[in-house]
């Protein structure tokens, strides 16, 4: 009974988004969606990533500072959310391909894209993020180095090693 009386005396709950959220969504939703689509290859997964990114932003509530959220932040957030979706999908084995089917031939573009997505999903989280930021999202080595606080040459070496590993993985 006490909880009912407490509920009756509680004030109204605000359902409006924090100040600046709507503007952020309108400005960066397309960027987030396109970045996630490049990583996942699936419009439905890209929409899930979009929702995840902006739910995380919305959960910041009063700590939300629209001036501190540049486009790079949203591209990186979209990449991370999309990679999380790919990892979850590969763990659940929802997108298994039957290699005996004619459409799954090794030289088939969709097949290669799916193999690459799986290989990226199996990378260490930081390496997967680094690879997708550079080669899927198109962020330069210099910008990535600034984001991570590393030397540009360090980023170049890591990307080279990641590409070598992915190439070996795809040749199997």
Helices and strands as residue ranges (DSSP letters): H 2-9, H 21-40, H 43-58, G 61-63, G 66-68, H 71-92, G 102-104, H 109-122, H 125-131, I 132-136, H 141-148, H 152-171
